[in-house]
Amino acid sequence: MTLDTILEEIKKAEKIVILTHEAPDGDAIGSSMAFKLALESLNKNPDVIIPEKSKNFNFLPKIETLKENSDIQKYDLAIALDCADCKILKGYTEYFERANKKIVIDHHSTNTMYGDINFVNPVAPACCQILIGMFEYFGIEITKEIGECIMTGIITDTGGFSHNTTYETFEFAAEIMRIGVNISQIFRMGLHTKNKASFELQKRAMDRLEFLENGKIAFTYITLEDLEETCAMQGDHEGIVEIGRNIENVEVSIFLHATKNNCYKVSLRSQDYVDVSNIAIMLGGGGHQKAAAANVKGTIEQIKERVIAEVKKQL
Ligand SMILES: [Mn+2]
């Protein structure tokens, strides 16, 4: 069974690296930290390498042990978490590519199965939720610290339990509350608390938000100037795409976020029936049925036209 093979590889390996996708969100950081802590209980000392981390998750236990890079040239084992595509491990692909063995653990239905061993469950609402069953199978105790990391990923990826949650999500929440995990605090720190730059970006995006196709599409954007003027940091645009989706009658929310000159990350959310992962794939990206993204080159007007044409086909 895949899980047995994964455990075998972990036990065999001396030098282990844990990697995740670029612009890491709560699930990416939460699952990476949870995996690190779990492996420590097996007397392993893996490196977690995460570039450009958002400060929003600095409340996670042992977050100070994260590395931005490593002098180890060749790891015995690389584990990629919450990462649909090898390309997403941008700039850090070499740590993955060079490792002797590669394991992929993920919940994106668009995962390209780029590991030697792939454990992908597209039904799981967060990569963190996959880890619960996995650690239990491995006989690893889910401590308060591991529980905090896992719950952070679940709360952020489900928009605060509002989508894709399963009964296991709530059973787990109950269990870790019993061992002292403060779920309200994770909610507040991981999801609700906004810094000033993030609030300022939201304000600008809301001002520009427009409705198209009889109010079924909400569209807005953030430019490089916005990011500069607000002194925004990595992750400060998180949540903006949800604003459009939460408006009555909107089926698809589109949010363009400048990454560099003439380059935008297109975030897509749907309310009910549109599968935005199909649209993201058409744009060279991927994701889930109700949440997906792609990196697209062009001006705002060009990209807007292209994305809306794709969305219209599905409305
Ligand atoms: Mn995720």
Residues whose N, C-alpha, C, O or C-beta is under 5 A from the ligand:
A	BS01	MN	D27 D82 A126 C127 D157
